[in-house]
Amino acid sequence: MNTFPYYTEEHEMFRDSVRVFTEREIAPYSQQWDEARHFPDEIFTKVGQQGYFGLRFDQKYGGMGLDYWYVGIMIEELMRARNIGVVVGLLIQCEMATSVIHKYGSEKLKQQFLVPAIRGERIAALGVSEPNAGSDVAGIRTTARREGDDYIINGQKTFITNGVRSNFITLATRTGGPGPGGISVILVPTDTPGFSRGRELQHTNVPSSDMAELFFEDCRVPVNNLVGEEGKGFYYIMDLFQGERLVLAYIINSLAREMIQEALNYMRERSVFGRKLAEMQVWRHRFADVLTELEASKMLTYRATDLLNRGEREADLVVSMARLFGAEFIRRAANECVQVFGGYGLMSEYWIARIVLGIHGFGIGAGTQEIQREIIAKRTIG
């Protein structure tokens, strides 16, 4: 029977390599890292040695020159370790904070920032969200004022993944007037005088991935650290969000797969009134619905991947649909999975109880559910 996507032998070989890496380097320590609310920096080095940070990037920078199918496969396999924080931290590095450099940055910036990031030698963070501007990227207030051959940066960022450990920030900042046309992207090394980190934030969805507040007080960086053209940053970020939303859809589907498998295993073992839960029609039918929704969410995500790879105009619409559907679906799936466990589903020693604490975060990251609906409505209704 034909399947979609049409994976080749090369795809399956890559899948096997990521699965082996995950089983060896992440899975044995996953719970320990979540409890410690931190995973070690050396994971970035190990992932860089595997070449995973450069999947879609040009080979001349140390990348592999592949496409989003490989990114999706990597996420599906990394998520078998059941640690969202590790996966999000690594995907910030290989997609969200670096793809804008690869696509729009100067050759000098690629050599200075992208190449060591692909190797895992420098850790990147994406600085967009602010206390008063999350999904509303056009509303950011952090400023970069031109002074000779430098920008002087002042402002604040929050909810920044990799913010504690990062060596540089891919920063969205205001270089012009109000609105989207005044925003630019500038690379800021974290050893720049005037840069400081605030609180390390305690996030329920990604406990082992560091998240921080960032502060910029008269940070002076060279004008050459500008990515692309001044005033085009909003459009670069919107372009970047397509890949970020696709990544999130893959994370959602992979986590749902793990949650459902955990619940099914319990249903096959747990007896109530002399019968296994898996033999009871009420649970069999409820999970028939959940499994059908998982397949629908996966297929929508795969279609989005295909369109994005081919550069189709429809890609942004379907990516938002995949992100929207996935975040709604995983909430319903989480409710069913926890319910199966009864009282045990509320005990912190059970993985299912710990993981559902952050499920609602999937409806917020990479643009809220309301933003996704507005994107879809604009493209389809007008």
N, C-alpha and C positions, 0 to 999 in steps of 0.2 A: 504494500500500500504506500502511495506517495505521501510524504509528510511536508509540512511547512514549519519552519524554513527548510530549504534544501541543503542541509549540511553535507559537506564533503568529508573525505577521509582526513584532510588537513584540519578541518574544524574539530573532528573527534580526537585527533592526536593532541591538539591544543587543550581541549577539555580534559583529557587524561592528565596532562602535565599540571594544569591548575589544581585538579582534584588531589593529586599526589602532594603538591605543595601545601594545600590547605590542610590535608590530613597530618602532615608532618610538622608544619610551622605554626598553625593557628588553632586548630580544633582542640588539641590537648590542653591549651591554656585559656580557652575562651571564657569559661566561667570565672577563672581566677582573675583575668583582666577586667571583667565587668565588675567584680567585687572590689577590685583595687581602683576602679574608675580610671584606668590608664592601660594602654598597651605600649610596649617598648619601642623606642625610636628605631632600633635595629631591624624592625619589620620593614621599614621603608628601604633600608639598604638591601635586604634580602629580595624584596619585590623588584627593586631596580636591577639587581643581578639577573633576575629571570627575564627582564625586558618588558615586564607587564605595564610599566608606566608609559611606554611609548607605542602602544598598540597601533594607534591611528596616525602617528607622526612619521615624518619623512626619515628615511634610513640615514641620511647624511647627518642627522642630529642624534642618532642612536635609536631611532624608532624602528618599527616593523613595517610601516606602510600598509596596514590592514584596514578594516572597517568596523562599523558598529556591531556586526555579528560577533566579532571576537570580544568586544567589550561586554556584550550581553552574556556570552558563554563564561567569561571570567567572573562576572557577578554571580551567575547561577551556581558556580562551583565554590567560590569564596563563601557564599552564604550557607553552605553546608556546615560550616563551623558555628553557625548560629550566633554570630557576633556582629551586630549591625554597626557598632562603633568602628571596628576595624575596617569594614568595607567602605563606610562613608569617608573615613580618613584617607584611605588609599585612593578612592575615586576622586576626591578633591584634588589629589596630586596628579592623577593621570588624565583628568577630563576638565574639571571645573575651573581650576586656577591656572592651568597651563595651555589649554586649547586656544585661548584668545591670543597668547604669545605666539603660538605656532602659526596661527592664521593671519595675524595682523602685525606682529612685532618685527622690528628691524633685525637684520642679521646679527648685529652686535648684541641685542637683547636675547636672541635665541642662544647664542654662544654663552652668554653670561648667566642666564637664568634657566632656559629650557633644557639645555644639555645636561647640566648637573641634576636637575629635577628628574629627568628621565632615568638617570643612573641611581636615583635615590640618595644622592649626596647632599642635596638641599631640599628642605621641606617647604611646600607652598601652602598658602591660605588664600581664600578669595574674600576680599573685604567689600561687601555690598551693604548688608543690612545695618541699619542704624536704629537708635531708640524710637525715632519717629518716622522711619521709612524702611519698611520691609519689602512687601510685594510692590509697593509704590516706589520703584527705582528712581523715577523722575523727581521724587521729592527729597533726595539725599541732600544733606547740608554740609558735609565735609568739603572743605575748599582747598584748592591749590592755586596760589597766586604766583604769577610769573615775576621773577626778579633776576634780571640778567640771564645767565645760563642755567638758572635753577628754578624749581618750583618750591614754594614755602607752603607746607601742608598743615592744616589745622582741622581738628574734628574728632569724631568718635564713631566707632563701629561696635556692633554687638552680635551675639550668636555666631561667632566666627569659629568654624571647625578648623582644627590644627592651629588655632590662634595661640596656644601656649607654647608649642614647640616649633613654630614656623621660622624659617630663615628669611623669607620674603613674603610680602603681601601683594597680590594683584588687586589693586585698589581702585574702586569707582569713586571719583571725586569731582567736585564742581570747579571747572576752570572758567566758566562763562556765566551768563545770566540764568534766570529761572527756567525750569522746564527741561525736557530731554536734550535739547540742543546745547546745553551748557555743561554736559557731563563728559569726562574723559577717563581713560584707564591709565594708571601710572604704577610702575613697579617700585615698591618701597622695601629695601632691605631692613630687617628688624634690628640691625645694629646701628641704624641711623639715629644720631642724637635727637632727642625730643620724642622719640617713639617709646611708648610704655604699654604694658599689659595690665589690665585691671583684674577683676575677679575671674577665677575659673568657674564657669557656670555649670551647674549640676543638671544635666539634661536627662529626662526619663527615657528617651527613645534611643540614645546612643551613649550609654554610661561610660564605656571605655575609651571613647573618642574625646580628646580635650576640646573644650569650647570656651572662648574667652571674650571679654571686652577688650577693645584696643583703643588707645589714645594717641593722638598726633598733636604735638605742640611745637609749632615752628620747625617742623621736620623739613630739612633742606635736601632735596634730591635733584640730580641733574635733569635738565629738560630732555636729554636723550633717553631717559627712562619712560617717556611717554610711549604707549603702545598705539601704533597706527596714527590716526589724525586727531588733533585736538577737537573736541566737540562731537566726536563720533562714538564716544564710549557707551552711551545708552543703547545704541544700535548693536554694538559689539556684545553687550551684556544680554540683550534680547536674543541674539543669535546663539550665545552660549547657553541660555536657558533651555533651548530645545534639547541639547544633549543631556543637560542636568535632569530634565523631566523624564527623559527616556531612561536614564540610569536609575532614577527613583522608581519607575514602573517595574524595572527588572528586580530591584531590591524587594519591592512589595510582593511580587509574584513568588519570588524565591522564599521569602519569609513565610508566606501563606502555605506554600508547599510543605515546609518544615512543621508548621503548626498543625496542619491537617494530618500529616503522617504521625505526629506525636499523639493526636487524639484518636486516630484509627487504631494505633497500637494498643492504647489503653482500652478502647472499646472491645478489642478482641480478647483482652485479659480479664476485664472486670465483669463479675457476675452479680446480678441483682434479681432477687426472687427466683433463683435457680436457673437464670438464663444469662448468657453473655449480652452485653449492651449491643454488640454488633449483630445480634440475632433479632433485635427488636425493631419492628418496622418504623417506629417513630424516628429512631436515630438513623436507620439506614436511609430513609427518605430525606431527612434533613441534610445528611452528608452527600447524598446524590446531588442536591441543589448546590452545595458548597463546591463540590468537585466540578460541576458544570460551569459555575461562575469562574473558577480558577482557570479552566481551559479557555473560556471566553476572554478573560483578562490577558492570558498569555498570547492568544492569537492577535488581539488588538495591539499588544506591545510588539509582536513580531512584524505586523503590518507597518507600524510606525517606524521600526528599524529599517525595513525595506525601502520605504519612501525617503527616509533621511539619508540612507546610503546613496540613493539615486538622485538626491538633490531635488526632489519633486516639490512643487509649490504647496501641495496638500500636506506636506510633512508636519508643519507646525500645528495644523488642525488635529491630525490624528495623534500626534505626540501628546497634546493636551487632553484628548479623549482618553488615551491610555492611562495617563497620570490620574485623571479624574475618576475613571471607572475603578482603577486599582485601589485608590485610597478609600473609596466607598465600599468596595467589595471586602477589603481586609478587615474592616470594622465588623461587618456581618460575620465573616469567618471566625474572627476572634471570639465573638459572643458564643457561637456554637461550640468552638473548641474548649473554651473555659467551662461551659455548662456541662460538658461530658464528664469533667473531673469532679464535679460536685464541690464539696468543701476543700478537697485537695487543690482545686484550681485557684484557691486564695492563699495557699501556703508558699512562702517565698523560696522554699527549697525546690519547688517544682519550676522548671524552666518556663512552662506555659503561663504561670502566674506572673513571673518577672517580665516576660516579653510583652504582655498585653498592656502594661502600664504606659508604654509610649506609643501605642497604636495610632492615637489621634494625631501624632506628629506628622504622619504621612499626608494629612490633609492640609498641612501648613507649609512645609518645605518646598522650595523651588516654585513659589507662587501658590497662594491659597486655593482651595476648591472654588471660591467665588471668582478668582482671577481666571482659572481654567474655564469656567462656564462662560465668562465674558469673552474670552478668546474664541471659544467655539461659536457663541452667538454672533459675534461680529463677522466671522467667516461664513456662516451658513444662513443667518437671518438678515444681516445688514445693519 
